[in-house]
Amino acid sequence: MRARIIAAIVFVCSALAVLQAHADDSLKRVLDAKTLTVGVALNPPWILKNADGKYAGYDIDLANALASDLGVDLKVVETPWSDLKERLLKGDFDLIAAGYANTPERAREIAFSSQTGIASIRMVASVASLGKKPFKAVAAKGYKIAVLANSTDEAAAREAFPKAEILTFDNTADVLAALLGGEAKALVATSPTPQMAAKLYDAKFKLVGRSLMRTPEAFALRPDDGRLLQYVDNWITARTADGTIPGIRRYWFQGFKWLSRFDANAKPEEAEAKP
């Protein structure tokens, strides 16, 4: 009997050691490959692409800093927003960095790092569609609101405006184009997109109400990549304390000077209005 107990203990300890070694493989994988592969979807100001095809944005700056501290190269893989989680789980990249919100629903399937910021979701609407009673107008049946598909923006819009007609799009640029072209009367998006639209088109669009939802932004990783997740969490703690992350966030979120670096230094052309 004693021999069986000892054998069982040895088996359990061996299994735990194997599991721990497996967890450690995620960081080793990145270091051995000398590359951190990051999945992104265009989502200004988290992810932008300038005229020469190079990526920029808040999460690109964070990912570059993370890769630099790891001593590896950064590889960016662009994919549609709705495919990010599936491709992460398939192993197409090491983590998602795209202003991705940490929600209880997503956390059932993927792991999230410590937060890299707090996202606030707001509405910006066409002044012409609001009339004298803005809150009554946006709550009316059939009021058309553009959102990013399969996002927390969509969830917030559906909850706040149950009678509205929610129009979904695959990227933030198309959401904005729907508002500019008249296909939608308003958009619901994560800040600072609504504030940016209101500032650029101050005579046509205005912010409506306060925040509809607040969620933590974070890097998303595969749930079994424990060692890499541990490193990323420690990195976020260190680079928050030394001011690196707060400084990057101030640049991208507390003003729009960065617009001059891109084609967006001029107001985007309005899409042709659809009947």
KACOR-V322642 format. One line per field, one symbol per residue. phi: phi as a letter, one per 40 degrees, with the letter a starting at -180 (. if undefined). burial: I if it has 9 or more other ideal C-beta (glycine too) atoms within 8 Angstrom, else O. A space follows every 50 residues. Layout:
phi = ???
burial = ???
This chain:
phi = .dccccccccccccccccccccccccccdccccfabcbcbbdacccbbbc dcgccahdccccccccccccgbcbbbbcaddccdccccccgcacacbagc ccbdccccbbbbcdcbibcbcbbbbcdcccgcbdcccccccgccbcaccf bcccccccccbcccccbbbcaccccccccccgcbcabbacccdccccccc bccbbacbgbccabbccacbbcccccccccccccccccccccgccdcccd ccbbibccdccbcccbcccccccbc
burial = OOOOOOOOOOOOOOOOOOOOOOIIIIIIIIIOOOIIIIIIIIIIIIIIII OOOOIIIIIIIIIIIIIOOIOIOIIIIOIOIOOIIOIIIOOIIIIIIIII IIOOOIIOOIIIIOIIIOIIIIIIIIIOIIOOOIOOIIIIOOIIIIIIIO IIIIIIIIIIIOOIOIIIIOIIOIIIIIIIIOIIIIIIIIIOIIIIIIOO IOOOIIIIOOOIIOIIIIIIIIOOIIIIIIIIIOIIIOIIOOOIIOOIIO IIIOOOOIOOOIOOOOOOOOIOOOO
